[in-house]
Amino acid sequence: MLLHMRYTEKRDAVLRALTNAHGAAKQRFLVPLERDRRTLARMVTEGAVTRHPQHVIALPGTDQRIIIARRLGALITCAHAMDRYGIALQRSPDSRLHLIVPRDRHLVYGIGRTVIHQVADVHVDPLGSPFADHETAILTFMRCAPELDALIALDCALRGGMVVRDQLLARLRGPRNSPMRELLARANPKARSILETIARYELEEAGAVPDVAVEVPIGELDLTLGFLAIEPDGYAFHSSLADWTRDHHRDQWLLLHGMIPLHLTAQQVLAHRTVEIVRPIAERLGCWPADAR
């Protein structure tokens, strides 16, 4: 009975540690003492845990991405970390898993479809979260992703208070990080959706810089270009009678006060047609900057 209790207590301790480690960890961190390895062997036999290459032990059903990260002694970053933290993305992460490892780490190759980012001074807690912290994940994504994708993530993370602009800036010193500082300067936490960020970015790229989240007595306007009020609309946010009524009242107020409402559908914005639609209307109304492209 005593031996059984000892095994039960050890098993429960391992299971707690694995749960806290998001389901997977290397054997040497779970059971540092050689004599306790028999506990793991028995747990594997009983199906309580599974064994993987590089001496990784996992709970059944653990996300394969986490197992790969543990095998490499790495942290999950970029789009998979954005998705984990609820940071907005244009599209779901693809099958390539992006990982951070310390710069001096000996790499193990041939583990799935992985992209390895070597970063100085990164700390990997073998029993902690397998995901890079918000700040590190955002910085890596800024260097790795297309500019618009990175800007969408930045807008969302700043708006949600997950990162702080000054703290990001402090980690972007030196000439090499000049493009990242410029991108950070373009981020705007007032943007409330992916659609607003895309529309704003593409107008800026065309040389027509809109104002963002403009407060008027009737509410907040997403983007304005002169007296043109540009509203990128997602159907999910305008599908009720109350929403439909509110939007019509706002459009009537805008027209009464000399502003022209221009609604863009989500499909138009996501198809990157913002400039194509806005420019001829803005030119006709005299709102398009003369020096814009």
C-alpha positions as CSV (number, residue, x, y, z in Angstrom):
1,M,0.0,0.0,0.0
2,L,2.9,2.4,0.9
3,L,4.6,1.7,-2.5
4,H,1.3,2.3,-4.3
5,M,0.8,5.6,-2.5
6,R,4.3,6.7,-3.4
7,Y,3.7,6.0,-7.1
8,T,0.3,7.7,-7.0
9,E,1.8,10.8,-5.4
10,K,4.6,10.9,-7.9
11,R,2.3,10.3,-10.8
12,D,0.0,13.1,-9.6
13,A,2.9,15.5,-9.2
14,V,4.1,14.7,-12.8
15,L,0.6,15.2,-14.2
16,R,0.3,18.6,-12.4
17,A,3.6,19.7,-13.7
18,L,2.6,18.7,-17.3
19,T,-0.7,20.5,-17.0
20,N,1.1,23.7,-15.8
21,A,3.6,23.3,-18.7
22,H,0.7,23.3,-21.2
23,G,0.9,19.5,-21.7
24,A,4.5,18.7,-22.5
25,A,8.0,19.0,-21.1
26,K,11.4,17.3,-21.3
27,Q,11.9,14.3,-19.0
28,R,14.8,15.8,-17.1
29,F,12.8,18.7,-15.9
30,L,9.8,16.6,-14.9
31,V,11.8,14.0,-12.9
32,P,15.3,15.3,-12.2
33,L,16.2,12.2,-10.2
34,E,17.2,9.0,-12.0
35,R,15.3,6.8,-9.5
36,D,12.0,8.5,-10.3
37,R,12.3,7.6,-14.0
38,R,10.5,4.4,-13.2
39,T,7.4,6.4,-12.4
40,L,7.4,7.9,-15.9
41,A,8.0,4.4,-17.5
42,R,5.0,3.1,-15.6
43,M,2.9,6.1,-16.6
44,V,3.8,5.6,-20.3
45,T,2.8,1.9,-20.0
46,E,-0.5,2.8,-18.4
47,G,-1.2,5.5,-21.1
48,A,-1.2,8.4,-18.6
49,V,1.5,10.1,-20.7
50,T,3.2,9.7,-24.1
51,R,6.9,9.7,-24.9
52,H,8.3,11.6,-27.8
53,P,11.8,12.2,-29.4
54,Q,14.3,14.3,-27.6
55,H,13.0,12.9,-24.3
56,V,9.8,14.9,-24.3
57,I,6.9,13.6,-22.2
58,A,3.3,14.8,-23.0
59,L,-0.2,14.4,-21.9
60,P,-2.3,12.5,-24.4
61,G,-3.9,14.9,-27.0
62,T,-1.3,17.7,-26.4
63,D,-1.1,20.1,-29.3
64,Q,1.7,18.9,-31.7
65,R,3.0,22.5,-31.9
66,I,3.7,22.5,-28.2
67,I,5.5,19.1,-28.4
68,I,7.7,20.4,-31.2
69,A,8.5,23.5,-29.2
70,R,9.5,21.4,-26.2
71,R,11.6,19.1,-28.4
72,L,13.6,22.1,-29.6
73,G,13.7,23.9,-26.3
74,A,12.0,26.8,-28.1
75,L,9.1,29.3,-27.8
76,I,6.2,29.5,-30.3
77,T,6.0,32.9,-31.9
78,C,4.7,34.9,-34.9
79,A,1.3,34.1,-36.3
80,H,0.7,31.0,-34.0
81,A,1.4,33.2,-31.0
82,M,-0.8,36.0,-32.3
83,D,-3.6,33.5,-32.7
84,R,-3.0,32.2,-29.2
85,Y,-3.2,35.7,-27.7
86,G,-6.3,36.7,-29.7
87,I,-4.3,39.3,-31.7
88,A,-5.9,40.0,-35.1
89,L,-4.7,38.4,-38.2
90,Q,-5.8,38.7,-41.9
91,R,-5.7,34.9,-42.2
92,S,-5.2,31.8,-40.1
93,P,-1.6,30.7,-39.4
94,D,-0.3,28.3,-42.0
95,S,1.3,25.0,-41.2
96,R,4.8,26.3,-40.7
97,L,5.5,26.8,-37.0
98,H,7.6,29.7,-36.2
99,L,9.8,29.3,-33.1
100,I,12.3,31.4,-31.1
101,V,15.5,29.8,-29.7
102,P,18.4,31.5,-27.9
103,R,21.0,32.6,-30.3
104,D,23.7,30.3,-28.9
105,R,21.4,27.2,-29.0
106,H,22.4,24.1,-30.9
107,L,19.6,23.5,-33.3
108,V,17.8,20.2,-34.0
109,Y,16.7,20.0,-37.6
110,G,14.1,17.9,-39.4
111,I,11.2,18.5,-37.0
112,G,8.1,19.2,-39.0
113,R,7.7,22.4,-41.0
114,T,9.4,25.0,-38.7
115,V,11.0,28.4,-39.1
116,I,13.6,29.1,-36.4
117,H,14.3,32.6,-35.2
118,Q,17.5,32.9,-33.1
119,V,17.2,35.7,-30.6
120,A,19.8,36.9,-28.1
121,D,18.9,36.9,-24.4
122,V,15.6,35.0,-24.8
123,H,14.7,32.9,-21.8
124,V,12.9,29.6,-22.3
125,D,11.3,28.2,-19.1
126,P,11.2,24.4,-19.7
127,L,8.1,24.1,-17.4
128,G,6.5,27.4,-18.2
129,S,4.5,28.7,-21.2
130,P,5.7,27.4,-24.6
131,F,4.6,30.7,-26.2
132,A,6.8,33.8,-26.4
133,D,5.5,36.7,-24.3
134,H,3.4,39.3,-26.1
135,E,6.2,41.8,-26.6
136,T,8.8,39.3,-27.9
137,A,6.2,37.6,-30.2
138,I,5.1,41.0,-31.6
139,L,8.7,42.1,-32.3
140,T,9.5,38.8,-34.0
141,F,6.3,39.0,-36.1
142,M,7.2,42.6,-37.1
143,R,10.5,41.3,-38.6
144,C,9.0,38.2,-40.1
145,A,5.6,39.1,-41.5
146,P,4.6,41.4,-44.4
147,E,4.3,45.0,-43.3
148,L,0.5,45.1,-43.4
149,D,0.1,41.9,-41.4
150,A,2.5,43.2,-38.8
151,L,0.6,46.6,-38.6
152,I,-2.7,44.8,-38.1
153,A,-1.2,42.8,-35.2
154,L,0.4,46.0,-33.7
155,D,-2.9,48.0,-33.8
156,C,-4.7,45.1,-32.1
157,A,-2.1,44.5,-29.4
158,L,-1.7,48.2,-28.6
159,R,-5.5,48.6,-28.5
160,G,-5.8,45.7,-26.1
161,G,-3.0,46.9,-23.8
162,M,-1.0,43.7,-24.5
163,V,2.1,45.7,-25.4
164,V,3.2,49.3,-24.7
165,R,4.7,51.4,-27.5
166,D,7.5,52.9,-25.5
167,Q,8.6,49.4,-24.3
168,L,8.6,48.1,-27.8
169,L,10.6,51.1,-28.9
170,A,13.2,50.5,-26.2
171,R,13.9,47.1,-27.8
172,L,14.3,48.5,-31.3
173,R,17.5,50.5,-30.9
174,G,20.1,50.9,-33.6
175,P,20.2,51.4,-37.4
176,R,19.1,47.8,-38.1
177,N,15.8,48.4,-36.4
178,S,15.0,51.7,-38.2
179,P,12.2,50.1,-40.4
180,M,10.7,48.5,-37.4
181,R,10.6,51.9,-35.6
182,E,8.9,53.4,-38.6
183,L,6.3,50.7,-38.7
184,L,5.7,51.1,-35.0
185,A,5.2,54.9,-35.5
186,R,2.4,54.0,-38.0
187,A,0.5,51.8,-35.6
188,N,-2.7,53.3,-34.2
189,P,-4.6,51.7,-31.3
190,K,-7.7,53.7,-32.2
191,A,-8.3,51.3,-35.1
192,R,-11.1,49.0,-34.0
193,S,-10.9,46.3,-36.6
194,I,-8.7,44.6,-39.3
195,L,-10.8,46.4,-41.9
196,E,-10.0,49.9,-40.5
197,T,-6.2,49.1,-40.4
198,I,-6.2,47.7,-43.9
199,A,-8.1,50.7,-45.3
200,R,-5.9,53.2,-43.4
201,Y,-2.7,51.5,-44.5
202,E,-3.6,51.4,-48.2
203,L,-4.7,55.0,-48.2
204,E,-1.5,56.0,-46.5
205,E,0.5,54.0,-49.0
206,A,-1.3,55.9,-51.8
207,G,-0.3,59.2,-50.2
208,A,-3.8,60.1,-48.8
209,V,-3.4,60.0,-45.0
210,P,-6.8,59.8,-43.3
211,D,-7.7,60.9,-39.8
212,V,-8.6,58.0,-37.5
213,A,-11.5,57.6,-35.0
214,V,-12.8,61.1,-35.4
215,E,-15.3,62.1,-32.7
216,V,-18.4,63.9,-33.9
217,P,-21.7,64.5,-31.9
218,I,-23.4,61.5,-33.6
219,G,-20.5,59.1,-32.6
220,E,-17.1,58.1,-33.9
221,L,-16.1,58.0,-37.6
222,D,-13.6,55.3,-38.6
223,L,-11.7,57.3,-41.1
224,T,-12.0,60.7,-42.6
225,L,-10.4,62.3,-45.7
226,G,-11.3,65.9,-45.7
227,F,-15.1,65.9,-45.5
228,L,-15.4,62.3,-46.8
229,A,-16.3,59.9,-44.0
230,I,-15.0,56.4,-44.9
231,E,-16.6,53.5,-43.0
232,P,-15.3,50.0,-43.6
233,D,-18.3,47.8,-42.6
234,G,-18.3,44.2,-41.6
235,Y,-21.7,42.6,-42.0
236,A,-21.5,41.0,-38.5
237,F,-21.6,44.5,-36.9
238,H,-24.4,45.8,-39.0
239,S,-26.9,43.0,-39.3
240,S,-29.6,44.0,-36.9
241,L,-32.5,46.5,-37.3
242,A,-30.9,48.7,-34.6
243,D,-27.6,48.8,-36.4
244,W,-29.3,49.5,-39.7
245,T,-31.3,52.3,-38.2
246,R,-28.3,53.9,-36.4
247,D,-26.2,53.9,-39.5
248,H,-28.9,55.6,-41.5
249,H,-29.4,58.3,-38.8
250,R,-25.6,58.8,-38.8
251,D,-25.4,59.2,-42.6
252,Q,-28.3,61.7,-42.5
253,W,-26.5,63.7,-39.7
254,L,-23.2,63.7,-41.8
255,L,-24.9,64.9,-44.9
256,L,-26.7,67.6,-42.9
257,H,-23.3,68.8,-41.6
258,G,-21.5,68.8,-44.9
259,M,-19.8,65.4,-44.8
260,I,-20.2,62.6,-47.3
261,P,-20.5,59.0,-46.0
262,L,-18.7,56.3,-48.0
263,H,-19.3,52.7,-46.8
264,L,-16.9,50.0,-47.9
265,T,-17.9,46.4,-47.6
266,A,-15.6,43.9,-45.8
267,Q,-15.2,42.1,-49.1
268,Q,-14.0,45.2,-50.9
269,V,-11.5,46.0,-48.1
270,L,-10.2,42.5,-47.8
271,A,-9.8,42.4,-51.6
272,H,-7.5,45.5,-51.3
273,R,-9.9,47.7,-53.3
274,T,-10.0,50.6,-50.9
275,V,-7.9,53.0,-53.0
276,E,-9.6,51.9,-56.2
277,I,-13.0,52.9,-54.7
278,V,-12.1,55.9,-52.6
279,R,-9.8,57.7,-55.0
280,P,-12.2,58.6,-57.8
281,I,-14.9,59.7,-55.3
282,A,-12.4,61.8,-53.3
283,E,-11.0,63.4,-56.4
284,R,-14.5,64.3,-57.6
285,L,-15.2,65.9,-54.2
286,G,-11.8,67.6,-54.1
287,C,-10.7,65.5,-51.0
288,W,-7.8,63.6,-52.6
289,P,-4.4,65.3,-52.0
290,A,-2.9,66.8,-55.1
291,D,0.5,65.3,-54.4
292,A,-0.9,61.7,-53.6
293,R,0.1,58.9,-55.9
